[in-house]
Amino acid sequence: MKIEKKVQTKYFQLILDGVKKYELRLADFECNEGDILVLREWNSEKNEFTGREIEKKVTMVMKTKDLEFWSKEEIDQKGYQIISFES
């Protein structure tokens, strides 16, 4: 399945450059391994798409709602951090 999402310019460029290899998204849509993310660059200052887009194949999806690693208090106090690494 193809899923279109907008991405702010500063993040779009990092993805395009191969530096940012993850997406942090609210889990308000279905996304599965093998799906294609169509990431469309969004200029938030002009409130419009720039016309640039990139397609990325989804290799892993991890949803945090059901994770039991930390207590709600720890999450509220410290939040999450997303770590990207190369294989």
A tleap script that builds the chain and sets N, CA, C and O, in Angstrom:
source leaprc.protein.ff14SB
mol = sequence {
  NMET LYS ILE GLU LYS LYS VAL GLN THR LYS
  TYR PHE GLN LEU ILE LEU ASP GLY VAL LYS
  LYS TYR GLU LEU ARG LEU ALA ASP PHE GLU
  CYS ASN GLU GLY ASP ILE LEU VAL LEU ARG
  GLU TRP ASN SER GLU LYS ASN GLU PHE THR
  GLY ARG GLU ILE GLU LYS LYS VAL THR MET
  VAL MET LYS THR LYS ASP LEU GLU PHE TRP
  SER LYS GLU GLU ILE ASP GLN LYS GLY TYR
  GLN ILE ILE SER PHE GLU CSER
}
set mol.1.N position { 0.836 -1.170 0.000 }
set mol.1.CA position { 0.000 0.000 0.000 }
set mol.1.C position { 0.890 1.245 0.000 }
set mol.1.O position { 1.943 1.255 0.637 }
set mol.2.N position { 0.473 2.280 -0.704 }
set mol.2.CA position { 1.180 3.564 -0.683 }
set mol.2.C position { 0.476 4.493 0.291 }
set mol.2.O position { -0.748 4.616 0.291 }
set mol.3.N position { 1.282 5.146 1.122 }
set mol.3.CA position { 0.772 6.062 2.134 }
set mol.3.C position { 1.449 7.403 1.922 }
set mol.3.O position { 2.676 7.485 1.975 }
set mol.4.N position { 0.681 8.453 1.683 }
set mol.4.CA position { 1.243 9.796 1.483 }
set mol.4.C position { 1.221 10.580 2.784 }
set mol.4.O position { 0.211 10.615 3.488 }
set mol.5.N position { 2.348 11.208 3.093 }
set mol.5.CA position { 2.466 12.056 4.272 }
set mol.5.C position { 3.293 13.279 3.924 }
set mol.5.O position { 4.199 13.216 3.094 }
set mol.6.N position { 2.973 14.392 4.566 }
set mol.6.CA position { 3.790 15.581 4.343 }
set mol.6.C position { 4.926 15.614 5.361 }
set mol.6.O position { 4.789 15.126 6.482 }
set mol.7.N position { 6.038 16.193 4.952 }
set mol.7.CA position { 7.238 16.291 5.779 }
set mol.7.C position { 7.787 17.703 5.641 }
set mol.7.O position { 7.954 18.208 4.531 }
set mol.8.N position { 8.066 18.334 6.772 }
set mol.8.CA position { 8.641 19.685 6.739 }
set mol.8.C position { 9.987 19.673 6.024 }
set mol.8.O position { 10.716 18.681 6.045 }
set mol.9.N position { 10.293 20.795 5.394 }
set mol.9.CA position { 11.493 20.927 4.561 }
set mol.9.C position { 12.764 20.480 5.269 }
set mol.9.O position { 13.564 19.753 4.681 }
set mol.10.N position { 12.972 20.896 6.519 }
set mol.10.CA position { 14.233 20.556 7.205 }
set mol.10.C position { 14.383 19.049 7.379 }
set mol.10.O position { 15.500 18.536 7.312 }
set mol.11.N position { 13.288 18.331 7.598 }
set mol.11.CA position { 13.350 16.881 7.738 }
set mol.11.C position { 13.403 16.197 6.377 }
set mol.11.O position { 14.087 15.185 6.217 }
set mol.12.N position { 12.687 16.742 5.396 }
set mol.12.CA position { 12.703 16.177 4.043 }
set mol.12.C position { 14.131 16.153 3.510 }
set mol.12.O position { 14.564 15.149 2.945 }
set mol.13.N position { 14.859 17.242 3.685 }
set mol.13.CA position { 16.228 17.318 3.176 }
set mol.13.C position { 17.131 16.299 3.863 }
set mol.13.O position { 17.990 15.702 3.214 }
set mol.14.N position { 16.949 16.092 5.170 }
set mol.14.CA position { 17.745 15.089 5.891 }
set mol.14.C position { 17.458 13.679 5.374 }
set mol.14.O position { 18.366 12.853 5.288 }
set mol.15.N position { 16.198 13.403 5.030 }
set mol.15.CA position { 15.844 12.107 4.454 }
set mol.15.C position { 16.476 11.980 3.076 }
set mol.15.O position { 17.063 10.948 2.749 }
set mol.16.N position { 16.355 13.024 2.274 }
set mol.16.CA position { 16.916 13.029 0.927 }
set mol.16.C position { 18.429 12.812 0.955 }
set mol.16.O position { 18.975 12.115 0.100 }
set mol.17.N position { 19.101 13.410 1.937 }
set mol.17.CA position { 20.554 13.281 2.073 }
set mol.17.C position { 20.982 11.941 2.677 }
set mol.17.O position { 22.174 11.644 2.748 }
set mol.18.N position { 20.008 11.132 3.113 }
set mol.18.CA position { 20.320 9.828 3.695 }
set mol.18.C position { 20.727 9.869 5.146 }
set mol.18.O position { 21.197 8.865 5.682 }
set mol.19.N position { 20.555 11.021 5.806 }
set mol.19.CA position { 20.935 11.165 7.206 }
set mol.19.C position { 19.813 10.673 8.132 }
set mol.19.O position { 20.074 9.957 9.099 }
set mol.20.N position { 18.580 11.054 7.836 }
set mol.20.CA position { 17.419 10.668 8.646 }
set mol.20.C position { 16.804 9.425 8.026 }
set mol.20.O position { 16.306 9.458 6.901 }
set mol.21.N position { 16.845 8.318 8.780 }
set mol.21.CA position { 16.391 7.028 8.260 }
set mol.21.C position { 15.263 6.461 9.112 }
set mol.21.O position { 15.207 5.255 9.352 }
set mol.22.N position { 14.376 7.322 9.564 }
set mol.22.CA position { 13.248 6.918 10.390 }
set mol.22.C position { 12.150 7.970 10.269 }
set mol.22.O position { 12.399 9.077 9.791 }
set mol.23.N position { 10.963 7.636 10.692 }
set mol.23.CA position { 9.870 8.590 10.802 }
set mol.23.C position { 9.217 8.378 12.154 }
set mol.23.O position { 8.952 7.239 12.540 }
set mol.24.N position { 8.957 9.438 12.867 }
set mol.24.CA position { 8.190 9.399 14.104 }
set mol.24.C position { 6.835 9.998 13.774 }
set mol.24.O position { 6.748 11.169 13.406 }
set mol.25.N position { 5.791 9.216 13.899 }
set mol.25.CA position { 4.445 9.644 13.508 }
set mol.25.C position { 3.441 9.235 14.572 }
set mol.25.O position { 3.611 8.221 15.250 }
set mol.26.N position { 2.399 10.033 14.710 }
set mol.26.CA position { 1.257 9.637 15.508 }
set mol.26.C position { 0.648 8.409 14.837 }
set mol.26.O position { 0.495 8.383 13.616 }
set mol.27.N position { 0.304 7.405 15.616 }
set mol.27.CA position { -0.216 6.153 15.052 }
set mol.27.C position { -1.705 6.289 14.742 }
set mol.27.O position { -2.527 5.529 15.254 }
set mol.28.N position { -2.040 7.260 13.903 }
set mol.28.CA position { -3.443 7.504 13.547 }
set mol.28.C position { -3.774 6.963 12.157 }
set mol.28.O position { -4.806 7.310 11.583 }
set mol.29.N position { -2.896 6.111 11.614 }
set mol.29.CA position { -3.125 5.467 10.326 }
set mol.29.C position { -2.433 4.114 10.349 }
set mol.29.O position { -1.512 3.886 11.133 }
set mol.30.N position { -2.884 3.228 9.486 }
set mol.30.CA position { -2.294 1.888 9.414 }
set mol.30.C position { -1.055 1.921 8.522 }
set mol.30.O position { -1.081 2.488 7.430 }
set mol.31.N position { 0.012 1.318 8.989 }
set mol.31.CA position { 1.263 1.259 8.245 }
set mol.31.C position { 1.914 -0.080 8.566 }
set mol.31.O position { 2.030 -0.459 9.731 }
set mol.32.N position { 2.337 -0.792 7.531 }
set mol.32.CA position { 2.913 -2.119 7.723 }
set mol.32.C position { 4.223 -2.264 6.952 }
set mol.32.O position { 4.491 -1.524 6.006 }
set mol.33.N position { 5.029 -3.233 7.376 }
set mol.33.CA position { 6.258 -3.545 6.658 }
set mol.33.C position { 5.914 -3.858 5.207 }
set mol.33.O position { 4.961 -4.587 4.930 }
set mol.34.N position { 6.689 -3.307 4.292 }
set mol.34.CA position { 6.462 -3.517 2.869 }
set mol.34.C position { 5.670 -2.387 2.217 }
set mol.34.O position { 5.695 -2.241 0.995 }
set mol.35.N position { 4.967 -1.585 3.022 }
set mol.35.CA position { 4.249 -0.428 2.477 }
set mol.35.C position { 5.245 0.588 1.944 }
set mol.35.O position { 6.427 0.543 2.282 }
set mol.36.N position { 4.771 1.493 1.118 }
set mol.36.CA position { 5.602 2.562 0.574 }
set mol.36.C position { 5.125 3.891 1.170 }
set mol.36.O position { 3.955 4.255 1.049 }
set mol.37.N position { 6.041 4.598 1.807 }
set mol.37.CA position { 5.745 5.954 2.283 }
set mol.37.C position { 6.107 6.927 1.169 }
set mol.37.O position { 7.250 6.962 0.714 }
set mol.38.N position { 5.144 7.705 0.740 }
set mol.38.CA position { 5.389 8.777 -0.214 }
set mol.38.C position { 5.470 10.043 0.631 }
set mol.38.O position { 4.454 10.544 1.114 }
set mol.39.N position { 6.672 10.549 0.804 }
set mol.39.CA position { 6.916 11.712 1.652 }
set mol.39.C position { 6.975 12.954 0.777 }
set mol.39.O position { 7.851 13.087 -0.077 }
set mol.40.N position { 6.024 13.867 1.002 }
set mol.40.CA position { 5.907 15.078 0.195 }
set mol.40.C position { 6.386 16.264 1.021 }
set mol.40.O position { 5.908 16.502 2.130 }
set mol.41.N position { 7.334 16.999 0.462 }
set mol.41.CA position { 7.913 18.144 1.174 }
set mol.41.C position { 6.860 19.229 1.373 }
set mol.41.O position { 6.165 19.621 0.435 }
set mol.42.N position { 6.755 19.709 2.620 }
set mol.42.CA position { 5.779 20.711 3.009 }
set mol.42.C position { 6.503 21.954 3.527 }
set mol.42.O position { 7.292 21.878 4.469 }
set mol.43.N position { 6.224 23.100 2.897 }
set mol.43.CA position { 6.774 24.373 3.348 }
set mol.43.C position { 5.786 24.965 4.343 }
set mol.43.O position { 4.743 25.488 3.951 }
set mol.44.N position { 6.115 24.883 5.634 }
set mol.44.CA position { 5.196 25.334 6.680 }
set mol.44.C position { 5.063 26.852 6.726 }
set mol.44.O position { 4.055 27.359 7.218 }
set mol.45.N position { 6.059 27.594 6.225 }
set mol.45.CA position { 5.956 29.058 6.193 }
set mol.45.C position { 4.946 29.520 5.150 }
set mol.45.O position { 4.190 30.464 5.381 }
set mol.46.N position { 4.939 28.844 3.993 }
set mol.46.CA position { 4.014 29.200 2.916 }
set mol.46.C position { 2.727 28.382 2.977 }
set mol.46.O position { 1.767 28.661 2.259 }
set mol.47.N position { 2.720 27.358 3.855 }
set mol.47.CA position { 1.553 26.493 4.019 }
set mol.47.C position { 1.173 25.800 2.704 }
set mol.47.O position { 0.007 25.769 2.310 }
set mol.48.N position { 2.217 25.232 2.024 }
set mol.48.CA position { 1.977 24.566 0.752 }
set mol.48.C position { 3.054 23.521 0.476 }
set mol.48.O position { 4.144 23.565 1.046 }
set mol.49.N position { 2.726 22.577 -0.411 }
set mol.49.CA position { 3.707 21.593 -0.844 }
set mol.49.C position { 4.699 22.254 -1.799 }
set mol.49.O position { 4.344 23.173 -2.536 }
set mol.50.N position { 5.949 21.777 -1.780 }
set mol.50.CA position { 6.985 22.345 -2.647 }
set mol.50.C position { 7.017 21.668 -4.019 }
set mol.50.O position { 7.553 22.228 -4.976 }
set mol.51.N position { 6.450 20.475 -4.117 }
set mol.51.CA position { 6.507 19.713 -5.363 }
set mol.51.C position { 7.521 18.578 -5.304 }
set mol.51.O position { 7.505 17.689 -6.155 }
set mol.52.N position { 8.406 18.599 -4.303 }
set mol.52.CA position { 9.376 17.509 -4.173 }
set mol.52.C position { 8.768 16.381 -3.343 }
set mol.52.O position { 8.054 16.626 -2.371 }
set mol.53.N position { 9.057 15.163 -3.734 }
set mol.53.CA position { 8.615 14.009 -2.965 }
set mol.53.C position { 9.619 12.881 -3.116 }
set mol.53.O position { 10.401 12.841 -4.066 }
set mol.54.N position { 9.580 11.976 -2.170 }
set mol.54.CA position { 10.472 10.822 -2.180 }
set mol.54.C position { 9.684 9.619 -1.679 }
set mol.54.O position { 8.831 9.754 -0.802 }
set mol.55.N position { 9.965 8.450 -2.230 }
set mol.55.CA position { 9.307 7.224 -1.802 }
set mol.55.C position { 10.294 6.368 -1.009 }
set mol.55.O position { 11.448 6.204 -1.403 }
set mol.56.N position { 9.825 5.831 0.106 }
set mol.56.CA position { 10.649 4.958 0.945 }
set mol.56.C position { 9.854 3.716 1.310 }
set mol.56.O position { 8.685 3.803 1.685 }
set mol.57.N position { 10.496 2.559 1.199 }
set mol.57.CA position { 9.855 1.300 1.586 }
set mol.57.C position { 9.948 1.133 3.103 }
set mol.57.O position { 11.014 1.321 3.689 }
set mol.58.N position { 8.833 0.782 3.729 }
set mol.58.CA position { 8.781 0.573 5.174 }
set mol.58.C position { 9.408 -0.790 5.482 }
set mol.58.O position { 8.990 -1.812 4.939 }
set mol.59.N position { 10.411 -0.792 6.357 }
set mol.59.CA position { 11.082 -2.039 6.723 }
set mol.59.C position { 10.712 -2.521 8.124 }
set mol.59.O position { 10.878 -3.700 8.437 }
set mol.60.N position { 10.210 -1.613 8.974 }
set mol.60.CA position { 9.815 -1.985 10.334 }
set mol.60.C position { 8.848 -0.952 10.870 }
set mol.60.O position { 8.990 0.240 10.600 }
set mol.61.N position { 7.863 -1.408 11.632 }
set mol.61.CA position { 6.930 -0.514 12.319 }
set mol.61.C position { 6.880 -0.951 13.773 }
set mol.61.O position { 6.616 -2.119 14.057 }
set mol.62.N position { 7.129 -0.027 14.702 }
set mol.62.CA position { 7.016 -0.317 16.130 }
set mol.62.C position { 6.058 0.715 16.729 }
set mol.62.O position { 6.303 1.919 16.661 }
set mol.63.N position { 4.985 0.233 17.302 }
set mol.63.CA position { 4.011 1.127 17.924 }
set mol.63.C position { 4.263 1.168 19.419 }
set mol.63.O position { 4.495 0.132 20.042 }
set mol.64.N position { 4.219 2.358 19.997 }
set mol.64.CA position { 4.599 2.524 21.399 }
set mol.64.C position { 3.456 2.359 22.371 }
set mol.64.O position { 3.696 2.213 23.570 }
set mol.65.N position { 2.233 2.376 21.907 }
set mol.65.CA position { 1.082 2.344 22.815 }
set mol.65.C position { 1.108 1.141 23.756 }
set mol.65.O position { 0.791 1.273 24.939 }
set mol.66.N position { 1.475 -0.006 23.251 }
set mol.66.CA position { 1.427 -1.225 24.051 }
set mol.66.C position { 2.766 -1.644 24.645 }
set mol.66.O position { 2.866 -2.720 25.235 }
set mol.67.N position { 3.792 -0.818 24.499 }
set mol.67.CA position { 5.083 -1.145 25.097 }
set mol.67.C position { 4.997 -1.023 26.615 }
set mol.67.O position { 4.356 -0.114 27.142 }
set mol.68.N position { 5.640 -1.936 27.297 }
set mol.68.CA position { 5.589 -1.929 28.761 }
set mol.68.C position { 6.980 -1.757 29.370 }
set mol.68.O position { 7.239 -2.225 30.479 }
set mol.69.N position { 7.868 -1.087 28.647 }
set mol.69.CA position { 9.236 -0.909 29.128 }
set mol.69.C position { 9.320 0.078 30.289 }
set mol.69.O position { 10.095 -0.122 31.225 }
set mol.70.N position { 8.524 1.138 30.227 }
set mol.70.CA position { 8.615 2.211 31.211 }
set mol.70.C position { 7.241 2.534 31.771 }
set mol.70.O position { 6.216 2.255 31.148 }
set mol.71.N position { 7.240 3.124 32.952 }
set mol.71.CA position { 5.970 3.540 33.558 }
set mol.71.C position { 5.503 4.849 32.919 }
set mol.71.O position { 6.294 5.573 32.314 }
set mol.72.N position { 4.212 5.140 33.059 }
set mol.72.CA position { 3.662 6.396 32.538 }
set mol.72.C position { 4.376 7.585 33.169 }
set mol.72.O position { 4.615 8.588 32.497 }
set mol.73.N position { 4.719 7.488 34.442 }
set mol.73.CA position { 5.413 8.576 35.138 }
set mol.73.C position { 6.782 8.846 34.509 }
set mol.73.O position { 7.160 10.001 34.311 }
set mol.74.N position { 7.524 7.776 34.196 }
set mol.74.CA position { 8.831 7.944 33.555 }
set mol.74.C position { 8.689 8.590 32.180 }
set mol.74.O position { 9.465 9.476 31.822 }
set mol.75.N position { 7.701 8.145 31.417 }
set mol.75.CA position { 7.473 8.702 30.082 }
set mol.75.C position { 7.073 10.170 30.180 }
set mol.75.O position { 7.580 11.002 29.428 }
set mol.76.N position { 6.163 10.494 31.105 }
set mol.76.CA position { 5.735 11.891 31.281 }
set mol.76.C position { 6.903 12.781 31.684 }
set mol.76.O position { 6.988 13.929 31.249 }
set mol.77.N position { 7.797 12.264 32.505 }
set mol.77.CA position { 8.935 13.043 32.990 }
set mol.77.C position { 10.030 13.199 31.938 }
set mol.77.O position { 10.575 14.290 31.766 }
set mol.78.N position { 10.356 12.106 31.228 }
set mol.78.CA position { 11.526 12.118 30.354 }
set mol.78.C position { 11.197 12.086 28.873 }
set mol.78.O position { 12.031 12.481 28.057 }
set mol.79.N position { 10.008 11.628 28.497 }
set mol.79.CA position { 9.647 11.524 27.086 }
set mol.79.C position { 10.390 10.382 26.406 }
set mol.79.O position { 11.025 9.553 27.058 }
set mol.80.N position { 10.294 10.359 25.086 }
set mol.80.CA position { 10.970 9.345 24.277 }
set mol.80.C position { 12.119 9.989 23.512 }
set mol.80.O position { 12.132 11.202 23.302 }
set mol.81.N position { 13.065 9.184 23.105 }
set mol.81.CA position { 14.025 9.609 22.098 }
set mol.81.C position { 14.080 8.490 21.054 }
set mol.81.O position { 14.010 7.305 21.380 }
set mol.82.N position { 14.204 8.894 19.823 }
set mol.82.CA position { 14.286 7.934 18.721 }
set mol.82.C position { 15.744 7.883 18.303 }
set mol.82.O position { 16.362 8.925 18.083 }
set mol.83.N position { 16.295 6.699 18.191 }
set mol.83.CA position { 17.702 6.534 17.850 }
set mol.83.C position { 17.788 5.791 16.521 }
set mol.83.O position { 17.199 4.722 16.361 }
set mol.84.N position { 18.503 6.347 15.595 }
set mol.84.CA position { 18.710 5.720 14.301 }
set mol.84.C position { 20.137 5.198 14.236 }
set mol.84.O position { 21.062 5.839 14.735 }
set mol.85.N position { 20.312 4.046 13.627 }
set mol.85.CA position { 21.666 3.523 13.484 }
set mol.85.C position { 21.810 2.767 12.182 }
set mol.85.O position { 20.822 2.320 11.599 }
set mol.86.N position { 23.033 2.626 11.734 }
set mol.86.CA position { 23.329 1.896 10.503 }
set mol.86.C position { 23.573 0.439 10.825 }
set mol.86.O position { 24.012 0.098 11.923 }
set mol.87.N position { 23.284 -0.422 9.857 }
set mol.87.CA position { 23.526 -1.854 10.067 }
set mol.87.C position { 24.977 -2.195 9.817 }
set mol.87.O position { 25.369 -3.355 9.945 }
savepdb mol mol.pdb
quit
